[in-house]
């Protein structure tokens, strides 16, 4: 089921001028300019546009790298409500296998496997040769493309109900991918690698899903494996 509205089409210079003004105001208001979602797609939930996501709880930055990462999070957080406004209110019931050529049955379940420092693994690792194409598991808008995350090169997509789909350890992002762009569940978004804290391990995609049951801005981890289906 597709819940995305058809892109709007401006008619006349007045509409185009108005859109340019809106874009200018938005750019100023988000300061260090994290990208807003594509304006040609209508807001399906306009009430979310005025939402302000609070700062995520976490440790205090102790190094320059941590400060840069936390500052990046704050900038992206400021535009997240604009992405919530673009998407429908229902989360995706199924997620298509994101790594080309891999079957769901071949994925070893690593959800909540122990990690260093008492942490638990919040996602699934999908192993494949370096450079294997990664496709979006669902329709959505590209919210973040960054390499400051612990996982290295990362693409984050906002889908239905504001769920965030987190693809990390990438070798490269797709050359035509940009923040704010709408993608569907067949769009190539990047390629398998071992960047970030996966350096030196067999190439793989770490696929995480986050959402909030009671509060949209929350980042509660959701196991993607029970939702995943094969592409053919």
Backbone as ProteinMPNN parsed JSONL, in Angstrom:
{"seq_chain_A": "XXXXXXXXXXXXXXXXXXXXXXXXXXXXXXXXXXXXXXXXXXXXXXXXXXXXXXXXXXXXXXXXXXXXXXXXXXXXXXXXXXXXXXXXXXXXXXXXXXXXXXXXXXXXXXXXXXXXXXXXXXXXXXXXXXXXXXXXXXXXXXXXXXXXXXXXXXXXXXXXXXXXXXXXXXXXXXXXXXXXXXXXXXXXXXXXXXXXXXXXXXXXXXXXXXXXXXXXXXXXXXXXXXXXXXXX", "coords_chain_A": {"N_chain_A": [[0.838, -1.187, 0.0], [0.595, 2.186, -0.877], [1.293, 5.158, 0.696], [2.129, 7.605, 0.11], [1.68, 10.929, -0.966], [1.07, 12.261, -4.247], [3.63, 14.155, -5.852], [3.442, 17.696, -5.541], [2.692, 20.216, -7.97], [3.876, 23.271, -8.969], [2.175, 26.197, -10.153], [2.745, 28.894, -12.062], [4.5, 32.019, -11.401], [4.053, 33.102, -8.886], [3.558, 31.022, -7.058], [5.974, 29.638, -7.239], [7.705, 31.632, -6.333], [6.792, 31.886, -3.703], [7.475, 29.388, -2.673], [10.245, 29.555, -2.764], [10.7, 31.526, -0.866], [9.808, 30.204, 1.428], [11.705, 28.144, 1.54], [14.027, 29.652, 1.975], [13.521, 30.809, 4.479], [13.382, 28.48, 6.0], [15.992, 27.515, 5.743], [17.447, 29.475, 7.095], [16.393, 29.197, 9.658], [17.283, 26.708, 10.486], [19.915, 27.004, 10.844], [22.949, 25.669, 10.758], [22.287, 24.301, 8.578], [20.974, 21.535, 8.09], [19.42, 19.28, 5.875], [16.135, 19.807, 4.651], [13.165, 17.803, 4.005], [12.097, 16.898, 0.653], [10.366, 19.481, -0.911], [8.402, 19.181, -2.811], [6.741, 17.164, -2.144], [3.721, 16.737, -0.417], [2.824, 17.701, 2.975], [1.736, 15.139, 4.917], [1.06, 14.912, 7.516], [0.69, 17.619, 8.807], [0.62, 18.737, 11.345], [2.837, 17.893, 12.707], [4.945, 19.435, 11.916], [5.543, 21.624, 13.515], [6.587, 20.535, 15.76], [8.977, 20.095, 18.381], [11.752, 18.275, 18.893], [13.087, 16.972, 21.864], [16.361, 17.097, 23.43], [18.336, 14.199, 23.139], [18.89, 11.862, 25.747], [22.039, 11.128, 27.193], [25.612, 10.421, 27.425], [28.011, 12.938, 28.512], [29.906, 14.877, 26.236], [33.31, 14.122, 25.799], [35.515, 14.285, 24.193], [36.905, 15.857, 21.233], [35.937, 14.565, 18.974], [33.611, 13.344, 19.957], [32.18, 15.634, 20.673], [31.782, 16.768, 18.142], [30.161, 14.789, 17.025], [27.904, 14.87, 18.718], [27.071, 17.496, 18.314], [26.359, 17.316, 15.639], [24.173, 15.557, 15.856], [22.378, 17.242, 17.199], [21.868, 19.211, 15.267], [20.653, 17.717, 13.227], [18.459, 16.809, 14.678], [16.917, 19.086, 14.872], [15.587, 19.311, 12.434], [14.118, 17.016, 12.213], [11.275, 16.868, 12.869], [10.132, 17.961, 10.521], [10.413, 15.906, 8.731], [8.829, 13.95, 9.941], [6.376, 15.124, 9.414], [6.021, 14.671, 6.718], [5.429, 11.992, 6.296], [3.177, 9.137, 6.388], [0.861, 7.931, 8.954], [1.092, 5.245, 9.621], [3.221, 2.555, 10.387], [5.531, 0.54, 8.474], [4.464, -2.691, 7.607], [5.968, -4.772, 6.637], [9.422, -5.284, 5.767], [11.565, -5.036, 3.085], [14.251, -7.182, 2.189], [17.313, -5.599, 2.604], [19.911, -6.008, 1.528], [21.373, -6.844, -1.463], [20.897, -9.972, -3.052], [20.883, -11.547, -0.767], [19.191, -13.847, 1.318], [16.506, -13.814, 3.667], [16.497, -16.005, 5.363], [19.172, -16.564, 5.591], [20.266, -14.841, 7.38], [21.883, -14.477, 10.392], [20.566, -14.311, 13.582], [21.279, -11.604, 15.48], [20.194, -9.897, 17.259], [20.15, -7.997, 20.173], [22.469, -9.181, 21.041], [25.287, -9.472, 23.242], [27.416, -6.65, 23.656], [30.403, -4.605, 23.886], [31.065, -2.987, 27.053], [28.697, -3.559, 28.317], [26.617, -3.069, 26.614], [23.881, -3.757, 24.325], [23.256, -5.347, 21.182], [21.67, -3.455, 18.859], [20.097, -4.173, 16.435], [20.413, -5.823, 13.217], [23.003, -7.706, 11.729], [24.011, -8.02, 8.445], [25.696, -9.969, 6.342], [27.813, -9.682, 3.494], [29.64, -9.591, 0.356], [32.085, -6.964, 0.022], [30.971, -3.922, -1.37], [28.554, -4.837, -2.313], [25.317, -4.005, -3.474], [23.038, -2.005, -1.555], [19.687, -1.692, -0.865], [16.928, 0.471, -0.119], [14.824, -0.591, 2.486], [12.238, 0.14, 2.63], [9.749, 2.615, 1.682], [10.449, 6.13, 1.956], [12.008, 9.116, 3.326], [15.259, 10.432, 2.838], [16.992, 11.083, 5.589], [19.458, 11.424, 6.915], [22.85, 11.514, 5.878], [25.88, 10.581, 6.798], [29.227, 10.489, 8.205], [30.095, 10.56, 10.766], [29.072, 9.021, 12.727], [29.426, 6.318, 15.12], [29.287, 3.979, 13.731], [30.461, 4.537, 11.317], [30.216, 5.344, 7.837], [26.952, 6.248, 7.201], [23.504, 5.895, 6.4], [20.365, 7.24, 7.027], [16.923, 6.748, 6.997], [13.674, 8.122, 7.068], [10.6, 6.677, 7.601], [7.161, 5.487, 7.373], [4.997, 6.504, 10.066], [7.047, 7.782, 11.284], [9.213, 6.141, 11.795], [12.677, 5.357, 12.0], [15.108, 4.232, 9.791], [18.109, 2.652, 9.816], [21.116, 2.447, 8.302], [24.279, 1.22, 8.295], [27.967, 1.161, 8.463], [28.695, 1.404, 5.843], [30.433, 1.084, 2.696], [30.327, 2.933, 0.695], [28.075, 5.59, -0.139], [25.256, 5.717, -2.38], [25.867, 7.401, -5.443], [24.009, 9.248, -6.37], [22.442, 9.813, -4.225], [20.869, 11.922, -1.852], [20.354, 14.027, 0.999], [17.033, 14.536, 2.149], [15.784, 13.566, -0.089], [13.17, 11.639, -1.607], [12.773, 8.147, -1.4], [12.083, 4.857, -2.68], [11.207, 1.38, -2.028], [12.991, 0.117, -3.676], [15.16, 1.579, -4.247], [18.614, 2.066, -4.656], [20.763, 2.733, -2.044], [23.308, 2.614, -1.038], [26.439, 0.839, -0.429], [27.763, -2.268, 0.681], [30.113, -2.421, 3.373], [32.835, -1.936, 5.726], [33.039, 0.187, 7.479], [33.743, 2.629, 10.12], [33.288, 1.515, 13.489], [33.357, -1.091, 12.713], [35.595, -1.69, 11.334], [37.934, -3.836, 9.86], [36.485, -6.116, 10.324], [34.515, -8.775, 8.777], [32.937, -7.588, 5.795], [29.784, -6.002, 6.131], [26.312, -5.084, 6.468], [24.978, -3.14, 8.999], [21.8, -3.109, 10.133], [19.392, -1.172, 11.477], [16.381, -0.338, 13.27], [14.355, 2.256, 14.433], [12.034, 3.823, 16.642], [9.253, 5.506, 18.286], [7.065, 4.433, 20.748], [5.337, 5.761, 22.509], [6.065, 8.373, 22.215], [6.893, 10.283, 19.53], [9.471, 11.235, 18.944], [11.225, 9.592, 20.249], [13.94, 7.226, 20.389], [13.619, 4.26, 20.251], [14.811, 1.043, 20.01], [13.965, -1.373, 17.541], [13.52, -4.705, 16.646], [14.454, -5.611, 13.456], [14.363, -8.062, 12.094], [12.065, -9.897, 12.346], [10.295, -8.574, 10.689], [11.271, -8.628, 8.155], [11.318, -9.524, 4.688], [11.975, -11.602, 1.814], [13.251, -10.388, -1.35], [12.338, -11.547, -3.668]], "CA_chain_A": [[0.0, 0.0, 0.0], [1.391, 3.4, -0.939], [0.628, 6.228, 1.422], [2.759, 8.881, -0.233], [0.929, 11.738, -1.904], [1.79, 12.593, -5.475], [4.293, 15.434, -5.72], [2.702, 18.861, -6.007], [3.275, 20.887, -9.126], [3.556, 24.686, -8.886], [1.676, 26.842, -11.361], [2.915, 30.335, -12.072], [5.64, 32.556, -10.674], [3.696, 33.413, -7.511], [3.765, 29.823, -6.254], [7.401, 29.381, -7.21], [8.291, 32.623, -5.443], [6.431, 31.55, -2.324], [8.27, 28.242, -2.263], [11.606, 30.017, -2.528], [10.693, 32.225, 0.418], [9.715, 29.176, 2.465], [12.992, 27.469, 1.624], [14.988, 30.574, 2.556], [13.226, 30.896, 5.909], [13.748, 27.2, 6.61], [17.442, 27.416, 5.796], [17.921, 30.35, 8.157], [15.943, 28.707, 10.956], [18.023, 25.512, 10.886], [21.284, 27.442, 11.037], [24.002, 24.999, 10.022], [21.614, 23.735, 7.416], [20.655, 20.158, 7.763], [18.508, 19.393, 4.746], [14.722, 19.509, 4.834], [12.657, 16.87, 2.988], [11.698, 17.446, -0.64], [9.159, 20.306, -0.765], [7.372, 18.833, -3.795], [5.837, 16.199, -1.526], [2.894, 17.436, 0.573], [2.824, 17.232, 4.357], [0.595, 14.28, 5.219], [0.734, 15.172, 8.921], [1.251, 18.961, 9.009], [0.703, 19.09, 12.763], [4.152, 17.532, 13.227], [5.966, 20.378, 11.458], [5.872, 22.552, 14.598], [7.095, 19.768, 16.891], [10.388, 20.271, 18.73], [12.25, 17.07, 19.557], [14.029, 17.305, 22.935], [17.692, 16.507, 23.335], [18.416, 12.805, 23.574], [19.706, 11.629, 26.928], [23.256, 10.398, 26.885], [26.804, 10.891, 28.14], [28.572, 14.245, 28.173], [31.029, 14.759, 25.304], [34.61, 14.239, 26.46], [36.551, 14.483, 23.186], [36.47, 16.661, 20.088], [35.135, 13.709, 18.09], [32.284, 13.202, 20.558], [31.484, 16.925, 20.547], [31.345, 16.903, 16.75], [29.052, 13.863, 16.807], [26.729, 15.348, 19.44], [26.609, 18.704, 17.615], [25.674, 16.843, 14.436], [22.869, 15.049, 16.275], [21.499, 18.37, 17.523], [21.449, 19.858, 14.024], [19.671, 16.846, 12.573], [17.25, 16.757, 15.501], [16.113, 20.285, 14.627], [14.77, 19.161, 11.224], [13.406, 15.739, 12.226], [9.818, 17.02, 12.765], [9.73, 18.203, 9.134], [10.318, 14.575, 8.115], [7.624, 13.33, 10.493], [5.204, 15.718, 8.765], [5.897, 14.19, 5.337], [5.099, 10.573, 6.185], [1.895, 8.7, 6.915], [0.826, 7.57, 10.359], [1.23, 3.808, 9.837], [4.546, 2.002, 10.116], [5.537, -0.525, 7.468], [4.22, -4.027, 8.167], [7.075, -5.626, 6.207], [10.615, -4.612, 5.268], [12.227, -5.872, 2.087], [15.665, -7.436, 2.445], [18.052, -4.476, 2.028], [21.179, -6.364, 0.88], [21.112, -7.575, -2.705], [21.375, -11.341, -3.15], [20.83, -12.252, 0.519], [17.875, -14.31, 1.74], [16.257, -13.596, 5.093], [16.867, -17.231, 6.077], [20.62, -16.621, 5.747], [20.674, -13.859, 8.386], [22.011, -14.983, 11.761], [19.914, -13.369, 14.486], [22.196, -11.022, 16.467], [19.448, -8.907, 18.041], [20.456, -7.946, 21.603], [23.702, -9.887, 21.39], [26.108, -8.614, 24.106], [28.484, -5.85, 23.08], [31.293, -4.054, 24.895], [30.526, -2.022, 27.996], [27.363, -3.935, 28.765], [25.605, -2.69, 25.621], [23.259, -4.814, 23.54], [23.242, -5.068, 19.746], [20.348, -2.942, 18.493], [19.898, -4.305, 15.0], [20.826, -7.09, 12.611], [24.148, -7.631, 10.826], [23.763, -8.791, 7.226], [27.016, -10.089, 5.731], [27.858, -9.806, 2.033], [30.905, -9.066, -0.141], [32.228, -5.514, -0.063], [30.454, -3.326, -2.588], [27.216, -5.337, -2.654], [24.326, -2.925, -3.363], [22.057, -1.963, -0.47], [18.47, -0.98, -1.261], [16.057, 0.85, 0.989], [13.868, -1.648, 2.83], [10.898, 0.719, 2.641], [9.67, 3.98, 1.17], [10.719, 7.13, 2.978], [12.835, 10.264, 2.968], [16.626, 10.33, 3.34], [17.121, 12.041, 6.685], [20.863, 11.682, 7.224], [23.992, 10.819, 5.286], [26.995, 11.125, 7.578], [30.28, 9.537, 8.553], [30.539, 10.87, 12.12], [28.527, 8.033, 13.646], [30.361, 5.257, 15.487], [29.211, 2.956, 12.7], [31.064, 4.976, 10.072], [29.32, 5.927, 6.842], [25.601, 5.855, 7.59], [22.325, 6.506, 5.783], [19.161, 7.065, 7.841], [15.705, 7.066, 6.243], [12.455, 8.223, 7.87], [9.458, 6.069, 6.929], [5.841, 5.626, 7.965], [4.885, 6.686, 11.517], [8.274, 8.386, 11.789], [10.272, 5.182, 12.098], [13.956, 5.64, 11.37], [15.787, 3.034, 9.289], [19.503, 3.009, 10.031], [21.994, 1.581, 7.506], [25.607, 1.715, 8.633], [29.193, 0.46, 8.055], [28.73, 1.424, 4.378], [31.666, 1.371, 1.972], [30.027, 4.185, -0.005], [26.667, 5.865, -0.408], [24.97, 5.847, -3.811], [26.349, 8.708, -5.902], [22.906, 10.173, -6.6], [21.644, 9.951, -3.009], [21.023, 13.199, -1.149], [19.429, 14.219, 2.104], [15.762, 15.13, 1.763], [15.217, 12.893, -1.258], [12.248, 10.517, -1.421], [13.208, 6.878, -1.975], [11.135, 3.757, -2.499], [11.862, 0.17, -1.523], [13.883, -0.451, -4.681], [16.23, 2.55, -4.472], [19.942, 1.755, -4.119], [21.192, 3.833, -1.179], [24.719, 2.5, -0.711], [27.136, -0.412, -0.722], [28.258, -2.939, 1.883], [31.509, -2.176, 3.716], [33.2, -2.21, 7.122], [33.478, 1.474, 8.011], [33.475, 2.911, 11.527], [33.79, 0.545, 14.462], [33.393, -2.435, 12.111], [36.823, -1.804, 10.546], [38.666, -5.075, 10.057], [35.567, -7.261, 10.398], [33.964, -9.082, 7.452], [31.995, -6.553, 5.364], [28.377, -6.28, 6.42], [25.405, -3.981, 6.771], [24.217, -3.126, 10.255], [20.471, -2.573, 9.826], [18.651, -0.89, 12.7], [15.092, 0.345, 13.144], [14.058, 2.995, 15.658], [10.773, 4.557, 16.671], [8.745, 5.753, 19.623], [5.709, 3.924, 20.944], [4.53, 6.769, 23.183], [6.535, 9.71, 21.847], [7.457, 10.088, 18.193], [10.889, 11.574, 18.879], [12.042, 8.598, 20.939], [14.731, 6.299, 19.585], [13.522, 2.919, 20.817], [15.235, 0.062, 19.007], [12.987, -2.386, 17.138], [14.185, -5.782, 15.905], [13.923, -5.646, 12.089], [14.34, -9.392, 11.469], [10.722, -10.471, 12.174], [9.548, -7.826, 9.678], [11.953, -8.699, 6.868], [10.904, -10.509, 3.69], [12.858, -11.675, 0.647], [12.882, -9.497, -2.454], [11.688, -12.289, -4.756]], "C_chain_A": [[0.876, 1.24, 0.0], [0.628, 4.526, -0.272], [1.251, 7.577, 1.126], [1.876, 9.633, -1.211], [1.747, 12.001, -3.147], [2.445, 13.947, -5.309], [3.417, 16.559, -6.254], [3.399, 19.485, -7.196], [2.891, 22.36, -9.076], [3.067, 25.225, -10.22], [1.875, 28.346, -11.212], [4.031, 30.794, -11.164], [5.33, 32.836, -9.22], [3.964, 32.215, -6.606], [5.247, 29.52, -6.125], [8.095, 30.347, -6.265], [8.013, 32.316, -3.994], [7.264, 30.386, -1.807], [9.71, 28.642, -1.968], [11.717, 30.744, -1.2], [10.658, 31.226, 1.563], [11.057, 28.478, 2.657], [14.039, 28.351, 2.285], [14.788, 30.68, 4.057], [13.659, 29.627, 6.619], [15.253, 27.078, 6.761], [18.007, 28.266, 6.919], [17.596, 29.753, 9.519], [16.701, 27.474, 11.414], [19.522, 25.759, 10.935], [22.257, 26.655, 10.182], [23.408, 24.03, 9.02], [21.666, 22.241, 7.252], [19.489, 20.219, 6.784], [17.086, 19.008, 5.121], [14.254, 18.533, 3.754], [12.141, 17.599, 1.762], [10.362, 18.182, -0.553], [8.073, 19.943, -1.762], [6.405, 17.791, -3.255], [5.045, 16.9, -0.426], [3.102, 16.876, 1.979], [1.566, 16.403, 4.59], [0.146, 14.441, 6.666], [1.302, 16.542, 9.298], [1.391, 19.359, 10.467], [2.072, 18.771, 13.362], [5.219, 18.565, 12.869], [6.419, 21.317, 12.568], [6.435, 21.848, 15.831], [8.563, 20.094, 17.133], [10.851, 19.038, 19.487], [13.26, 17.459, 20.637], [15.369, 16.622, 22.721], [17.672, 15.077, 23.857], [19.314, 12.685, 24.799], [20.933, 10.809, 26.542], [24.43, 10.973, 27.641], [27.228, 12.278, 27.675], [29.779, 14.036, 27.259], [32.347, 14.999, 26.035], [35.748, 14.501, 25.482], [36.002, 15.353, 22.062], [35.593, 15.838, 19.153], [33.727, 13.535, 18.644], [31.502, 14.502, 20.456], [30.963, 17.124, 19.131], [30.14, 16.013, 16.475], [27.778, 14.361, 17.492], [26.172, 16.618, 18.805], [25.849, 18.327, 16.348], [24.283, 16.329, 14.785], [21.892, 16.193, 16.536], [20.997, 19.058, 16.262], [20.407, 19.012, 13.293], [18.363, 16.799, 13.356], [16.335, 17.944, 15.205], [15.216, 20.155, 13.397], [13.946, 17.878, 11.217], [11.886, 15.9, 12.154], [9.326, 17.291, 11.345], [9.603, 16.887, 8.37], [9.101, 13.827, 8.637], [6.377, 13.836, 9.776], [4.962, 15.141, 7.374], [5.329, 12.783, 5.223], [3.742, 10.258, 6.798], [2.001, 8.211, 8.346], [0.995, 6.099, 10.654], [2.649, 3.358, 9.501], [4.431, 0.847, 9.126], [5.385, -1.89, 8.125], [5.327, -4.998, 7.797], [8.204, -4.75, 5.69], [11.296, -5.539, 4.273], [13.71, -5.993, 2.409], [16.514, -6.334, 1.808], [19.31, -4.857, 1.248], [20.915, -7.278, -0.31], [21.706, -8.981, -2.647], [21.348, -12.14, -1.866], [19.387, -12.633, 0.824], [17.72, -14.084, 3.24], [16.696, -14.81, 5.905], [18.364, -17.336, 6.33], [21.134, -15.659, 6.812], [20.717, -14.53, 9.755], [21.478, -13.934, 12.723], [20.902, -12.883, 15.552], [21.515, -9.941, 17.299], [19.744, -9.094, 19.54], [21.616, -8.854, 22.002], [24.573, -8.956, 22.23], [27.2, -7.904, 23.314], [29.317, -5.262, 24.216], [30.607, -3.045, 25.805], [29.128, -2.327, 28.473], [26.256, -3.57, 27.796], [25.053, -3.932, 24.922], [23.189, -4.389, 22.078], [21.835, -4.688, 19.308], [20.152, -2.979, 16.978], [20.29, -5.691, 14.536], [22.001, -6.833, 11.675], [23.909, -8.573, 9.65], [25.06, -8.81, 6.422], [26.904, -10.329, 4.225], [29.201, -9.256, 1.569], [30.913, -7.539, -0.189], [31.711, -5.013, -1.416], [29.102, -3.846, -3.029], [26.193, -4.212, -2.493], [23.378, -3.121, -2.179], [20.878, -1.137, -0.958], [17.658, -0.621, -0.02], [15.037, -0.257, 1.231], [12.431, -1.169, 2.752], [10.918, 2.065, 1.938], [9.936, 4.966, 2.303], [11.542, 8.277, 2.429], [14.21, 10.122, 3.607], [16.858, 11.454, 4.346], [18.573, 12.415, 6.944], [21.772, 10.862, 6.327], [25.206, 11.384, 6.0], [28.033, 10.046, 7.844], [30.863, 9.848, 9.926], [29.995, 9.882, 13.144], [29.59, 6.988, 13.977], [30.4, 4.167, 14.425], [29.83, 3.358, 11.381], [30.04, 5.566, 9.128], [27.916, 5.353, 7.014], [24.562, 6.595, 6.768], [21.137, 6.204, 6.689], [17.96, 7.558, 7.05], [14.526, 7.104, 7.203], [11.293, 7.68, 7.049], [8.173, 6.278, 7.693], [5.861, 5.646, 9.479], [6.165, 7.251, 12.127], [9.359, 7.405, 12.169], [11.538, 5.546, 11.331], [14.666, 4.328, 11.039], [17.259, 3.381, 9.11], [20.393, 1.989, 9.322], [23.428, 2.061, 7.727], [26.713, 0.71, 8.292], [29.337, 0.459, 6.534], [30.143, 1.672, 3.849], [31.528, 2.684, 1.213], [28.518, 4.341, -0.066], [26.475, 5.944, -1.916], [25.288, 7.269, -4.261], [25.232, 9.722, -6.093], [22.037, 10.369, -5.358], [21.908, 11.311, -2.369], [20.016, 13.258, -0.014], [18.181, 14.943, 1.619], [15.068, 14.426, 0.623], [14.24, 11.793, -0.84], [12.832, 9.282, -2.09], [12.089, 5.86, -1.807], [11.915, 2.504, -2.12], [12.688, -0.555, -2.577], [15.083, 0.454, -4.947], [17.543, 2.068, -3.858], [20.423, 2.958, -3.317], [22.678, 3.76, -0.832], [25.241, 1.105, -0.989], [27.785, -0.959, 0.552], [29.741, -2.647, 2.103], [31.807, -2.577, 5.15], [33.661, -0.924, 7.802], [33.128, 1.621, 9.488], [34.04, 1.838, 12.436], [33.701, -0.899, 13.98], [34.677, -2.661, 11.317], [37.567, -3.09, 10.894], [37.798, -6.302, 10.215], [35.094, -7.599, 8.988], [32.931, -8.031, 7.053], [30.549, -6.95, 5.646], [27.609, -4.973, 6.566], [24.863, -4.175, 8.174], [22.913, -2.404, 9.95], [19.705, -2.419, 11.136], [17.358, -0.165, 12.397], [14.779, 0.992, 14.487], [12.727, 3.716, 15.525], [10.349, 4.777, 18.105], [7.319, 5.267, 19.765], [4.8, 4.988, 21.552], [4.881, 8.181, 22.735], [7.336, 9.587, 20.567], [8.96, 10.311, 18.142], [11.793, 10.536, 19.539], [12.795, 7.713, 19.94], [14.742, 4.943, 20.287], [13.849, 1.907, 19.721], [14.166, -1.004, 18.802], [13.732, -3.445, 16.329], [13.616, -5.853, 14.485], [13.695, -7.046, 11.529], [12.932, -9.977, 11.332], [9.89, -9.783, 11.093], [10.1, -8.033, 8.274], [11.417, -9.822, 5.989], [11.905, -10.498, 2.539], [12.347, -10.769, -0.463], [12.196, -10.24, -3.585], [11.003, -13.529, -4.217]], "O_chain_A": [[1.808, 1.337, 0.798], [-0.518, 4.817, -0.616], [0.955, 8.57, 1.789], [1.376, 9.052, -2.174], [2.977, 11.967, -3.108], [1.861, 14.825, -4.673], [2.741, 16.411, -7.272], [4.598, 19.282, -7.388], [1.705, 22.683, -9.135], [3.49, 24.768, -11.281], [1.262, 28.989, -10.359], [4.462, 30.065, -10.27], [6.235, 32.815, -8.387], [4.526, 32.364, -5.521], [5.728, 29.187, -5.042], [8.964, 29.95, -5.488], [8.89, 32.465, -3.143], [7.705, 30.386, -0.658], [10.323, 28.13, -1.031], [12.71, 30.597, -0.488], [11.381, 31.372, 2.549], [11.493, 28.247, 3.784], [14.853, 27.865, 3.07], [15.751, 30.646, 4.823], [14.233, 29.68, 7.706], [15.742, 26.596, 7.782], [18.93, 27.847, 7.617], [18.421, 29.794, 10.432], [16.764, 27.209, 12.615], [20.306, 24.817, 11.056], [22.388, 26.938, 8.991], [24.033, 23.027, 8.678], [22.342, 21.737, 6.356], [18.659, 21.125, 6.865], [16.857, 18.018, 5.815], [14.879, 18.441, 2.697], [11.791, 18.778, 1.828], [9.348, 17.596, -0.172], [6.925, 20.353, -1.588], [5.354, 17.559, -3.852], [5.63, 17.587, 0.411], [3.504, 15.725, 2.148], [0.452, 16.916, 4.473], [-1.0, 14.147, 7.005], [2.29, 16.619, 10.029], [2.197, 20.229, 10.795], [2.433, 19.314, 14.406], [6.294, 18.566, 13.468], [7.567, 21.762, 12.565], [6.727, 22.497, 16.836], [9.309, 20.342, 16.186], [10.393, 18.783, 20.601], [14.2, 18.203, 20.354], [15.488, 15.686, 21.929], [17.066, 14.787, 24.888], [20.363, 13.324, 24.88], [20.873, 9.924, 25.688], [24.268, 11.914, 28.418], [26.854, 12.731, 26.593], [30.581, 13.128, 27.48], [32.483, 15.959, 26.793], [36.836, 14.899, 25.898], [34.793, 15.56, 21.952], [34.619, 16.35, 18.6], [32.755, 13.573, 17.89], [30.302, 14.486, 20.184], [29.841, 17.59, 18.936], [29.208, 16.418, 15.78], [26.694, 14.284, 16.914], [24.957, 16.809, 18.754], [24.828, 18.933, 16.021], [23.317, 16.634, 14.086], [20.727, 16.127, 16.146], [19.831, 19.448, 16.189], [19.404, 19.533, 12.803], [17.284, 16.754, 12.766], [15.112, 17.819, 15.279], [14.183, 20.821, 13.321], [13.149, 17.671, 10.302], [11.243, 15.134, 11.437], [8.215, 16.892, 10.995], [8.777, 16.769, 7.465], [8.415, 13.145, 7.875], [5.432, 13.078, 9.553], [3.826, 15.123, 6.901], [4.802, 12.412, 4.173], [3.225, 11.014, 7.621], [3.099, 8.089, 8.889], [1.041, 5.715, 11.823], [3.206, 3.731, 8.468], [3.364, 0.254, 8.966], [6.091, -2.209, 9.082], [5.605, -5.939, 8.541], [7.983, -3.628, 5.235], [11.572, -6.698, 4.585], [14.345, -5.032, 2.844], [16.451, -6.144, 0.593], [19.737, -4.094, 0.381], [20.313, -8.343, -0.175], [22.856, -9.167, -2.249], [21.749, -13.303, -1.863], [18.47, -11.838, 0.615], [18.694, -14.155, 3.989], [17.21, -14.661, 7.014], [18.792, -18.109, 7.187], [22.327, -15.663, 7.116], [19.719, -15.081, 10.221], [21.905, -12.78, 12.676], [21.313, -13.652, 16.42], [22.186, -9.156, 17.969], [19.608, -10.187, 20.089], [21.732, -9.249, 23.162], [24.603, -7.754, 21.963], [27.821, -8.482, 22.423], [28.962, -5.412, 25.385], [29.688, -2.339, 25.389], [28.44, -1.443, 28.982], [25.078, -3.739, 28.111], [25.666, -4.999, 24.927], [23.077, -3.201, 21.778], [20.916, -5.503, 19.378], [20.053, -1.938, 16.329], [20.474, -6.608, 15.336], [21.999, -5.862, 10.919], [23.641, -9.761, 9.831], [25.475, -7.784, 5.884], [26.038, -11.064, 3.751], [29.848, -8.522, 2.317], [29.881, -6.906, -0.412], [31.982, -5.606, -2.46], [28.547, -3.359, -4.014], [26.2, -3.527, -1.47], [22.977, -4.238, -1.852], [21.054, -0.006, -1.413], [17.698, -1.321, 0.992], [14.459, -0.795, 0.287], [11.503, -1.976, 2.803], [11.986, 2.595, 1.632], [9.678, 4.668, 3.47], [11.745, 8.394, 1.22], [14.323, 9.739, 4.772], [16.912, 12.629, 3.982], [18.888, 13.584, 7.168], [21.516, 9.691, 6.049], [25.53, 12.559, 5.823], [27.758, 8.852, 7.725], [31.989, 9.454, 10.228], [30.409, 9.901, 14.304], [30.537, 6.792, 13.215], [31.423, 3.508, 14.241], [29.743, 2.606, 10.41], [29.095, 6.221, 9.568], [27.716, 4.139, 6.979], [24.718, 7.781, 6.476], [20.922, 5.055, 7.077], [17.979, 8.658, 6.498], [14.387, 6.226, 8.055], [11.028, 8.154, 5.944], [8.095, 7.145, 8.563], [6.625, 4.918, 10.112], [6.348, 7.206, 13.343], [10.339, 7.792, 12.806], [11.487, 5.98, 10.18], [14.805, 3.443, 11.883], [17.61, 4.286, 8.353], [20.422, 0.815, 9.692], [23.756, 3.195, 7.38], [26.446, -0.423, 7.892], [30.029, -0.399, 5.985], [30.94, 2.374, 4.471], [32.483, 3.451, 1.099], [27.776, 3.359, -0.047], [27.426, 6.21, -2.651], [25.011, 8.229, -3.542], [25.467, 10.927, -5.993], [20.998, 11.027, -5.434], [23.043, 11.788, -2.352], [18.963, 12.621, -0.061], [18.258, 15.847, 0.786], [13.882, 14.658, 0.384], [14.458, 11.103, 0.156], [13.329, 9.355, -3.214], [11.254, 5.98, -0.911], [13.128, 2.554, -1.916], [13.045, -1.718, -2.392], [15.929, 0.133, -5.78], [17.587, 1.706, -2.683], [20.487, 4.071, -3.838], [23.25, 4.75, -0.375], [24.606, 0.301, -1.672], [28.286, -0.204, 1.385], [30.528, -2.627, 1.156], [31.136, -3.436, 5.723], [34.582, -0.953, 8.617], [32.335, 0.855, 10.037], [35.128, 1.313, 12.197], [33.943, -1.828, 14.752], [34.836, -3.709, 10.69], [37.799, -3.392, 12.064], [38.31, -7.421, 10.239], [35.257, -6.782, 8.082], [32.125, -7.62, 7.889], [30.15, -8.093, 5.425], [28.19, -3.905, 6.761], [24.35, -5.243, 8.507], [22.914, -1.237, 9.559], [19.409, -3.401, 11.816], [17.247, 0.537, 11.392], [14.916, 0.369, 15.539], [12.345, 4.159, 14.442], [10.998, 4.298, 19.035], [6.452, 5.652, 18.98], [3.637, 5.11, 21.168], [4.062, 9.09, 22.867], [8.338, 8.873, 20.518], [9.656, 9.646, 17.374], [13.013, 10.606, 19.394], [12.348, 7.488, 18.816], [15.759, 4.534, 20.849], [13.245, 1.914, 18.648], [13.545, -1.475, 19.754], [14.493, -3.109, 15.421], [12.427, -6.124, 14.315], [12.917, -7.212, 10.589], [12.622, -10.521, 10.272], [8.894, -10.338, 10.629], [9.455, -7.649, 7.298], [11.106, -10.914, 6.465], [12.597, -9.505, 2.317], [11.166, -10.428, -0.511], [11.524, -9.608, -4.4], [10.4, -14.283, -4.982]]}, "name": "protein", "num_of_chains": 1, "seq": "XXXXXXXXXXXXXXXXXXXXXXXXXXXXXXXXXXXXXXXXXXXXXXXXXXXXXXXXXXXXXXXXXXXXXXXXXXXXXXXXXXXXXXXXXXXXXXXXXXXXXXXXXXXXXXXXXXXXXXXXXXXXXXXXXXXXXXXXXXXXXXXXXXXXXXXXXXXXXXXXXXXXXXXXXXXXXXXXXXXXXXXXXXXXXXXXXXXXXXXXXXXXXXXXXXXXXXXXXXXXXXXXXXXXXXXX"}
